[in-house]
Amino acid sequence: MRSVRFGFCGVLFLLVAGFVLLLVAMTVALAGSRAQQPATAAPSTMYDGIYDGFETPALSNLWETSRFAPGAVEMQSDVVRAGHGAVKITVRPRDMFEAGQGGSADSERDELLEARRFVSQENTGYEFSFSMFFPKDFPIVPTRLVIAQWKQYCHGLLEHASAPCSDDSPVLALRYISGELRITQDINKKFIMLYREKGEFRGRWLDFRIQARFTPNANGRVKVWLDGKQLVDYTGVTADHENAETGYTSPSVFYFKMGLYRNMMSEPMTVYIDEYRKRQLREGEL
């Protein structure tokens, strides 16, 4: 009788031990899967950062869809910087047409606009990074083309076509014009060239990293790297004055867009974008 009881206890012990080992194995596997970088990630805080690897079949909700025409944005896997996917943006004549104001040229665009919950706050440092690929046959033309831009929200988070600031240029922009990469500011109606370089930027991935603190005061900052090489290190005013005359509220907020924004042109343009990240910088990082 004693040996029978021992056998039953032994079987029970083995069952319990096996169950415990199974739980441990499942926990380890789950931890490993969580350690991998997801295709898209929204932060619990902006210090954690935003990431979009454009791996999903549809554009993630990190982006608003109000700045591109139907069919202009395509999730594809033929041209990628990392992983298995990247977004392809093609601007065609009259996409998101916008008539010029006050003598400015008409424009067209297809851009990814960051969701409003991720806008940048005044006097706070942020880091943006993303990769862009211009095909070898990308048109080299003198047409104004903005490939990434940071704009100060006119009247806070509400845009008003009649406001003094409604047609203002971006406070910071990356431009690609006549085969030349340009990094510019437009502050208080003054256009500033921070950097320009003529070269062959087509047929390869361009890895951009930008750190910025937007403020109408002198402690603003802009730092820009391309492929690990620093191009800009600027300290000074990085936002427009905030008053009734300019239409900007205090404190201001700033939003980011990337893609293709240009003056009117008959020929289409295509760019591929991958590996987008944004995070808030901690005190002392900028």
C-alpha positions as CSV (number, residue, x, y, z in Angstrom):
1,M,0.0,0.0,0.0
2,R,2.9,2.4,0.8
3,S,4.4,1.9,-2.7
4,V,1.1,2.7,-4.4
5,R,0.8,6.0,-2.5
6,F,4.4,6.9,-3.4
7,G,3.6,6.2,-7.1
8,F,0.6,8.4,-7.0
9,C,2.5,11.2,-5.4
10,G,5.4,10.8,-7.8
11,V,3.1,11.1,-10.8
12,L,1.4,14.2,-9.2
13,F,4.8,15.8,-8.6
14,L,5.9,15.2,-12.2
15,L,2.6,16.7,-13.5
16,V,3.0,19.8,-11.4
17,A,6.7,20.2,-12.3
18,G,5.9,19.8,-16.0
19,F,3.2,22.5,-15.8
20,V,5.6,24.9,-14.0
21,L,8.2,24.3,-16.7
22,L,5.6,25.0,-19.4
23,L,4.7,28.3,-17.8
24,V,8.4,29.3,-17.6
25,A,8.9,28.5,-21.3
26,M,5.8,30.5,-22.3
27,T,6.9,33.4,-20.2
28,V,10.4,33.4,-21.8
29,A,8.9,33.2,-25.3
30,L,6.5,36.0,-24.6
31,A,9.3,38.2,-23.3
32,G,11.4,37.5,-26.4
33,S,8.6,38.5,-28.7
34,R,8.0,41.7,-26.8
35,A,11.7,42.5,-27.0
36,Q,11.4,42.7,-30.8
37,Q,10.7,46.1,-32.4
38,P,7.1,46.3,-33.5
39,A,6.2,47.6,-36.9
40,T,4.5,50.7,-35.3
41,A,4.6,51.8,-31.7
42,A,2.9,54.7,-29.9
43,P,4.5,55.8,-26.7
44,S,3.2,55.8,-23.1
45,T,5.2,59.0,-22.8
46,M,7.0,61.0,-25.5
47,Y,10.3,60.1,-23.8
48,D,9.6,56.5,-25.0
49,G,9.2,57.7,-28.5
50,I,7.2,56.9,-31.6
51,Y,8.3,54.4,-34.2
52,D,6.9,53.4,-37.6
53,G,8.7,50.8,-39.8
54,F,5.8,50.9,-42.3
55,E,5.5,47.1,-42.0
56,T,1.7,47.0,-41.8
57,P,-0.6,46.5,-44.8
58,A,-2.2,49.9,-44.2
59,L,-0.8,53.2,-43.0
60,S,-0.8,53.3,-39.2
61,N,-2.8,55.7,-37.1
62,L,0.4,57.6,-36.2
63,W,-0.4,59.6,-39.3
64,E,-3.3,61.7,-40.5
65,T,-4.6,61.3,-44.0
66,S,-5.7,64.8,-44.8
67,R,-2.5,65.8,-46.7
68,F,-2.4,63.3,-49.5
69,A,-4.7,62.3,-52.4
70,P,-6.3,58.8,-52.8
71,G,-3.7,56.4,-54.3
72,A,-0.7,58.6,-53.5
73,V,0.5,56.6,-50.5
74,E,1.3,52.9,-51.0
75,M,2.7,50.3,-48.6
76,Q,5.2,48.2,-50.5
77,S,8.1,45.8,-50.0
78,D,10.3,46.3,-53.1
79,V,12.3,49.2,-51.8
80,V,13.0,49.1,-48.0
81,R,15.6,50.5,-45.6
82,A,15.0,47.9,-42.9
83,G,12.5,45.1,-42.2
84,H,10.1,44.1,-45.0
85,G,8.2,47.3,-45.8
86,A,8.4,51.0,-46.5
87,V,5.9,53.6,-47.6
88,K,6.0,54.9,-51.2
89,I,4.6,58.4,-51.9
90,T,3.9,59.7,-55.4
91,V,2.8,63.2,-56.1
92,R,0.9,63.8,-59.3
93,P,-0.3,67.1,-61.0
94,R,-3.0,68.8,-58.9
95,D,-2.8,66.4,-55.9
96,M,-4.2,68.3,-52.9
97,F,-4.1,71.5,-55.0
98,E,-3.8,74.7,-53.1
99,A,-4.1,78.1,-54.7
100,G,-1.4,80.6,-53.8
101,Q,-2.1,83.5,-51.6
102,G,-0.8,87.1,-51.9
103,G,1.1,86.4,-55.0
104,S,2.6,83.1,-54.0
105,A,2.7,80.1,-56.4
106,D,0.0,77.4,-56.6
107,S,1.1,74.2,-54.9
108,E,0.4,70.5,-54.8
109,R,1.3,67.9,-52.2
110,D,1.2,64.3,-50.9
111,E,2.6,64.2,-47.3
112,L,2.3,62.2,-44.1
113,L,1.1,64.5,-41.3
114,E,1.8,63.4,-37.7
115,A,-1.3,62.8,-35.7
116,R,-2.3,65.8,-33.5
117,R,-1.7,63.9,-30.3
118,F,2.0,63.9,-31.2
119,V,2.6,67.6,-31.9
120,S,5.7,69.2,-30.5
121,Q,5.4,71.7,-27.6
122,E,7.2,75.0,-27.5
123,N,10.6,75.2,-25.7
124,T,10.8,71.4,-25.6
125,G,13.5,69.4,-27.3
126,Y,12.7,66.6,-29.8
127,E,14.6,64.2,-32.0
128,F,13.2,63.0,-35.3
129,S,14.8,60.4,-37.6
130,F,13.7,58.9,-40.9
131,S,15.2,57.4,-44.1
132,M,14.3,58.6,-47.6
133,F,15.1,57.0,-51.0
134,F,14.8,59.0,-54.2
135,P,14.8,56.8,-57.3
136,K,17.6,57.2,-59.9
137,D,15.2,58.8,-62.3
138,F,13.8,61.3,-59.8
139,P,13.4,64.6,-61.7
140,I,16.2,67.2,-61.1
141,V,14.3,70.4,-61.7
142,P,14.3,74.0,-60.2
143,T,10.8,73.5,-58.9
144,R,10.3,74.3,-55.2
145,L,10.1,71.0,-53.4
146,V,9.9,70.5,-49.6
147,I,10.5,66.9,-48.4
148,A,10.1,67.4,-44.7
149,Q,8.8,70.4,-42.7
150,W,7.9,71.6,-39.3
151,K,5.2,74.2,-39.0
152,Q,4.0,76.4,-36.2
153,Y,0.2,75.9,-35.7
154,C,-1.7,79.0,-36.8
155,H,-4.1,80.0,-34.0
156,G,-3.1,77.1,-31.8
157,L,-4.5,73.8,-33.0
158,L,-7.0,75.4,-35.3
159,E,-6.1,76.6,-38.8
160,H,-7.9,79.7,-40.1
161,A,-7.6,80.7,-43.7
162,S,-8.1,84.3,-42.9
163,A,-5.5,84.4,-40.1
164,P,-2.3,86.5,-40.7
165,C,-0.2,83.3,-40.3
166,S,-2.4,81.1,-42.6
167,D,0.1,81.1,-45.5
168,D,3.4,81.2,-43.5
169,S,6.3,79.0,-44.6
170,P,7.6,76.2,-42.3
171,V,9.8,77.4,-39.4
172,L,12.2,74.5,-40.4
173,A,12.3,72.6,-43.7
174,L,14.3,70.1,-45.7
175,R,14.2,70.9,-49.4
176,Y,15.5,69.2,-52.6
177,I,15.7,71.6,-55.5
178,S,17.8,71.3,-58.7
179,G,19.7,68.4,-57.2
180,E,20.6,70.4,-54.1
181,L,19.7,69.5,-50.5
182,R,18.8,72.6,-48.6
183,I,17.9,73.1,-44.9
184,T,16.0,76.3,-44.3
185,Q,14.1,78.4,-41.7
186,D,11.4,81.0,-42.3
187,I,11.2,83.1,-39.1
188,N,9.2,86.2,-38.8
189,K,8.9,86.5,-42.6
190,K,12.7,86.1,-43.0
191,F,14.0,83.2,-45.1
192,I,17.2,81.7,-43.7
193,M,19.5,79.1,-45.4
194,L,21.1,77.0,-42.7
195,Y,22.8,74.5,-45.1
196,R,23.0,73.7,-48.8
197,E,24.8,71.0,-50.7
198,K,24.7,70.0,-54.3
199,G,25.4,66.3,-55.1
200,E,23.8,63.1,-56.1
201,F,21.2,62.1,-53.6
202,R,19.3,59.7,-55.7
203,G,19.5,55.9,-55.8
204,R,20.5,55.4,-52.2
205,W,18.9,55.7,-48.7
206,L,19.4,59.0,-47.0
207,D,19.3,58.7,-43.2
208,F,18.2,62.0,-41.6
209,R,18.4,62.8,-37.9
210,I,17.1,66.2,-36.6
211,Q,17.0,67.6,-33.1
212,A,15.0,70.8,-32.5
213,R,13.7,73.0,-29.8
214,F,11.1,75.5,-31.2
215,T,10.8,78.8,-29.4
216,P,10.6,82.5,-30.3
217,N,13.4,83.2,-27.8
218,A,17.2,83.0,-28.4
219,N,17.6,79.6,-26.8
220,G,16.1,77.7,-29.7
221,R,18.2,74.8,-31.2
222,V,18.4,73.0,-34.5
223,K,20.9,70.2,-35.2
224,V,20.8,68.1,-38.4
225,W,22.7,65.0,-39.4
226,L,22.7,63.1,-42.7
227,D,24.2,59.6,-42.8
228,G,25.9,60.3,-39.4
229,K,27.5,63.5,-40.6
230,Q,26.4,66.7,-38.8
231,L,25.3,69.4,-41.2
232,V,23.7,72.0,-38.9
233,D,24.3,73.2,-35.4
234,Y,22.3,76.3,-34.8
235,T,21.3,78.2,-31.7
236,G,18.8,81.1,-31.8
237,V,15.2,81.9,-32.6
238,T,13.4,79.0,-34.1
239,A,9.7,80.1,-34.1
240,D,7.7,83.2,-35.0
241,H,6.6,85.9,-32.6
242,E,3.3,85.1,-30.8
243,N,0.8,87.9,-30.8
244,A,-2.4,89.2,-32.5
245,E,-0.4,90.7,-35.3
246,T,1.2,87.3,-36.3
247,G,-1.8,85.1,-35.4
248,Y,0.3,82.7,-33.3
249,T,-0.8,81.8,-29.8
250,S,1.5,81.6,-26.8
251,P,2.8,79.0,-26.1
252,S,2.7,77.6,-29.7
253,V,2.7,74.0,-30.8
254,F,4.4,72.6,-33.9
255,Y,3.6,69.8,-36.3
256,F,5.7,67.7,-38.6
257,K,5.0,66.5,-42.2
258,M,7.2,64.6,-44.7
259,G,6.7,63.6,-48.3
260,L,6.5,65.7,-51.4
261,Y,5.2,69.3,-51.4
262,R,5.9,71.3,-54.5
263,N,4.9,74.1,-56.9
264,M,2.8,72.9,-59.8
265,M,4.5,70.6,-62.2
266,S,3.3,68.2,-65.0
267,E,5.7,65.4,-64.1
268,P,5.1,63.0,-61.2
269,M,7.6,62.4,-58.4
270,T,8.1,59.4,-56.1
271,V,9.9,59.0,-52.8
272,Y,10.2,56.0,-50.4
273,I,10.3,56.6,-46.6
274,D,11.2,54.1,-43.9
275,E,12.3,53.9,-40.2
276,Y,10.5,56.9,-38.8
277,R,11.2,57.8,-35.1
278,K,10.3,60.7,-32.8
279,R,11.1,61.2,-29.2
280,Q,11.1,63.9,-26.6
281,L,14.6,64.8,-25.4
282,R,15.4,64.9,-21.7
283,E,16.9,67.9,-20.0
284,G,20.4,68.5,-21.1
285,E,20.3,66.3,-24.3
286,L,20.0,69.4,-26.5
